[in-house]
Amino acid sequence: MLVLARKVNQSIIIQDDIEVMILDVQGEQVKIGIKAPKNIKIYRKEIYEEIQKENIRAAQSKLPDDLKKLIEDDEKPQ
């Protein structure tokens, strides 16, 4: 892990197109701004982890028989 010290209005650049700027510091809370291309997904870590858990649950869930049959029929050569 890279650890950097930054002050308000200072930033870091990641690769060529992502900028992370320190906007404000109040006590233990730090406000950051992130400039990145629209195709870059940015999540708070706790939200990202919930998305991953839900994706795993969805992948492990059993499909209803009607839907499973529809998918199997669609995959058969015609």
Secondary structure, 3 states (H helix, E strand, C coil): CCCCCCCCCCEEEECCCEEEEEEEEECCEEEEEEECCCCCCCCCHHHHHHHHHHHHHHHHCCCCHHHHHHHHHHHCCC
